[in-house]
Amino acid sequence: MANWKKDKISGVIIQKLVKHVDERGYLTETMRVDELPEGLNPIMSYVSYTEPGVSRGPHEHVEQTDIFSFIGPGNFKIKLWDNREKSDTYGNYMLLYGGEDNPITVIIPPGIIHGYKNVSKTARGMVINYPDKLFMGWGKKDAVDEIRHEDEANSPFSMED
């Protein structure tokens, strides 16, 4: 097991999002194919809402890349750990904040353990994901590509500080 140190993680991309505001509200581009790494092809999308104080993850994928957009409502603490033994940044972790106050898209390659926690006091937080694999494969007939570290006793991966 790595001795985790706070630093950048190879392959993780953080894109600051812009809110274009006018009298109608705002518009934010959350994902553009022409701004993705070459060969990354999102294949589905979903929206999740997370209650205040609740975490999702940490977990990792063997093959799937996640493209998460944190735009609000709500604000999130996001933690990433590079668990890829052959990576030049193996053992690094990142701590980010994204959401209503800091709209970002985060691209997370396979093997990066990740989780997020809604740190808002009262707002249910929204996250959009554009993964490059179908959940449970075509027709939902395959195994789920997910290693759930939040279910492990004494896991070294925690959303708490």
Secondary structure, DSSP 4 states (H G I P E B T S, - for coil): ----EES--TT-EEEE---EEETTEEE-----GGGSPTT------EEEEE-TT-EEEEEE-SSPPEEEEE-SSSEEEEEEEE--TTSTTTTEEEEEEEETTB-EEEEE-TTEEEEEEE--SSPPEEEEE--SS-TTTGGG-S----EEGGGSTT-S--S--
